[in-house]
Amino acid sequence: MKRFWLAAALTAGVLASSAPVSAHGGGGGGLWGAFDNGLGSAKYIDLSHVLTPQIPVWKGFGPSFFEPTVDPATGQPYTYAKDGFEATAYRLSTDQFGTQLDPPAHWAPEYAAIDELPPTFAVRKLVVISIVRQVKNDFNYHMQVSDILRFERRHGRIPAGSVVFVRSDWSKRWPDPALSALTEFPGVSLDALQFLHLKRHILFHGHEPLDTDSTPTLEGEAWLMHNGFAQAEGVADLSGVPATGCLVNMGFPRFGGGVGGFARFVAICPPDTKRGVRIGEVPEAPLQQYSTPLHWDPALGMRVR
């Protein structure tokens, strides 16, 4: 039943959109109805890593730095005590940093940059295919077409336009800096990528490592980018996310001409999902007040509590 929950809720809401609705959006139909009847009771699971100066990044990009924003008139940082607020300056060595959404312009300038991705990327059906068992036997295992077909025999055909995340549990070692130096890691084979895009017509796939595959030429990523397909990298812990039945919400800043995107992915899952949090279970408005205020830690190069 879990796999049909959100689809039924959203379908009911959309079909009801033709019903009379007041000027204030009442009537229980339309997208507001879909929220009230489905999304409002869903479980929400964050699938994005926190960005810090210490997270793993390819050595070819070098380190990034967080710094207090400085008042150009005085050359001194803004402070809560002196100015009533603080701000942060980010010197990021790359837009290939942390959890990210790669537009094809990362490799192919004739295709879309991050600011050119359409807003229709915002919410999609989410499919999670696990290769955890295979990776335990071979850490360099790359998902094969046979894994996809086995998944479909159990869970049904992968929907066109969906997002497919590949669970390998690589991210459970995050933020170990050694991760960025590994030459062998779980990946997705070129055949599997071509099958997902050309046979199942997915929107894009995502994986936990910072590269698509461990081949010398990154053949999978090269094929994706040069054929106009996006991909997600650095996806955080996928354990506990149902194989089917969830949606994925995604957001990313629209840097003009950007060839990489800092992304936040949130899985929206059925209410009986064990992992995740419901609306109303955590402070939202007002947000949580902490007993320890933020303060700058020079050793870490960022604010901490």
N, C-alpha and C positions, 0 to 999 in steps of 0.2 A: 504493500500500500504506500510505502514511503515515497516511491519513485513517482507516484501519481499525485501526491498532495499539492505541490505548488502549481503543477500544470492545471489541476482542476480548479484551484482557487483563482488563478489568473484568468483561465478561460471563462469562469463564471462572471468575473468582474468585467471582462471585455464584452461578453455577450450582453451583459446588463447595461452597457453604455448607451444603448438606444432608449433606455427608460428615461422618463422625465427626471431632470436633475435641477435642483434649485440654483439660484444665482450664487449660492455659497457652497456649491458642490455636494449638496445633500442627496438623499434618495437611495443611498447604499449601493449604487451602481458605478460603472466606469472604473477608472484606475484607483480612485479612492476606495471603492468597494473591494477591489482586489487587495488593497493594503489592509483594510479592516478585516477581511475574511481570510487572509493568508499571511502576508508579509509581517503584519503587526504581531503575530504570535510565533514567528520563525525564530530559529537559532542563528546567530551571527558569529562567524569564525574568521578572525583576521589571518590572512595568508601572506603577510608582508613582514619583512625584517625591519627592525628599528635601525635607522641610519646613524652611525657614529663614526668618528675618525679611525676607529680600530677595526672595522669590519674587513673581511677578505676582499681583495681587489687584485686584478691582474697586475703583475709587476711592471708591465709596460706603460701603465697609466700613472704609477706613483701614488704617494699619499695625498689625502685631503685634510683640510684643517677647518675647524670651527673656531671663530673668534668673536669676542664682544664687539658689537657695532660701535664705531667711534664717532663722536661729534666732530665734524670737519672744522668747526669754528675754534675748538679747544684742543683737538687731538687726543681727548680723553674719552674712555668708554662711558656710555650712558649707564647709570646705576639706579636701582630702586630708591636708594637713600637720597641721592642728589637730584635725580630727574623724575622720579616717580614711575619709571618704566625701564626695561632693558630690551635690547634687540640683539640679533646674532648675524654676523657676516659669515657666509659659507664660501670657502675656497675649495671647490670640488675639482679634482683633477680630471674628472670624466663624467659624462652622463650615463656611463655603463657602471652603475654603482648601486649595490644592494639589490633589492627586488626591483625589477625593471621590465619595461615593455619595449622591445626592439621594433622600430618601424623598419621597413625594407631599405630606407635611405641610409641605414647604418653601413650597408655594403654597396647599394645600388642607387646612385644619385638621381636616376630617372624616375624612381618611385617615391612614395609619400614619406615625408618627414613626420616627426611626432606631432607637430601642430596641424598636420594635414589629415590625420586619422579622423574618420567621421564620428559624430556623437553617438551613432548607433552602436558603437563598441560598449556603451555604458553598462548594459545588463544583458547577460546571455545565459543559456542553459549550461550547466557545468557537468562535465564527465571526468571522473578520476580513475585512471587505470594504474593499478599497483604492479610494480616489478620488484617489490621488496624481497620476495622469496628468491628470485633469480639473482639479485644483487648480493645476497648473503653468500651465494656460491661463487659469484664472480663479480667483484667490485667494479669491473670495467664493462659490465653487461649493458647492452643497448637494446631498448625495446624493439621487438620484431613484429612483422605483420601477423605472425602466428599468435602473439600475445593479444593483439587487437581482436582477432577472430575468436579467440577463446573467451575474451571479455564479452563479446557480443552474443555468444551462445548462452551466456549466463544472464546478461543484463539487457539484451536487445540491441538493436542497431543504433549506432551513434547518430544523433540528430544532426542534420545539416545546419550550419550556422552556429554550432555550439563551440564552447571552449573545452579543450581536453588538457587536463593537467596530469602529468606522469609522476606518480609517487615512487620515490626510491629510498626515502629516509636519509639521503645525503645531508639534508639540512639539519639533522639532529646534532651534527658536530659544529654547527654555526655558534659563535663567530670565530672558531679556531682559524688563525691566520694561515695555517698550513694548508687549508683547503684550496687557496688560490694557487698553490704551487704544484698541486697534483697533476700528473700527466695522464693518469687513468682514473676514471670516475664513471658513474652511471650516465647513460645517454639515450638518445633516440636515433635509431638507424635511419638512413636515407630512404630505404624502402618503406619504412613505417610512416615517415613524414609524407612521402608521395601518396601512399594509400589514404592517409587521413584527409589530405587536401584534394586529391584528384578523384577519389572514390567515395569519400564521405562528405566532402565539401565543408569541412569545419571552418570556423573563423580563424582560429589560431590555436597552437598548443603551447604549453608551458612546462618547464622542468625545474628541478631544485638546484642543480649545479649552475655555475656561471657561464658554461658553454653548452652547446647543443650536443656535441659528440666529441670524442677524444681522437678522431682521425687527424693525421698530420695537416690536412688542408681544411679542417672543419667542413667537410663536404655537405653535411646536412644544413648547416646554417647558410652556406654559400648558395645552395639550391633554393632555400626559402627566400632569402633576400633578393636574389636575382630573378625571382618569379613573382615578386610583389606581395609576399606573405610576411606578416608580423609574427612575433613569438614573444613569450614571457620567459624571463630567466630569473634565477634567484628566488623562486617561489618558496615560501616558508612552509613549515611543518604541515603536511597533508594528512597526518594520522587522524582518524576519527571523522573525516569528511566522507559522507556516503558516496558510493560509486556513481549513483545517479540520483536525481530528484532535487538537487540543489541548483540555485542560480549563482552566478558570480557577478558582483558589482566591481567595477574598476574605475579608478580615477588617476589622472596623471597631469602634471603641468604642461601647458602648451608653449614650450620654448620655441620661438620662431626659428625654423631651419634646424631644429634639434634632431640629432640622429640616434638618440637614446632617450629613454623616459624613466624617471623615477616614478614607480607605480605603487598603488595600494590596491590589493585584491582582497575582497571580503566575500566569503561564501555565505549564502543565505540558504539555510537548510530547514527541513521539516522540524516541527516542534519536538518530536520525540528523539532527535539527535542528541546523543549523550554529551558531546562536546559543544561549546559555544555558549552564548549568553543571549537572553531575550531582552527586548525593549522593556524597560521598567525595572530590570534587575540590577542596573548600575546607575549611579547618578549621571544625569544628562543636562538638566537645566534647573537649578545651577549644577555645574560640574563638581566633582569631588574636591574637597578641601583637604590638604595634606598637613600632617603635624610637623613635617620637616620642609622648610621652604627650599626652592631651587637656589643653588649657589654655584659659582664657577670653580671647577676643579682644574688647576693648572696642569696637574700630572696627566689627566685624561684629555684635556683640551676641549672640555664641554661642560655644560651645566648638569648637575646631579642633585639628588635629594639627600 
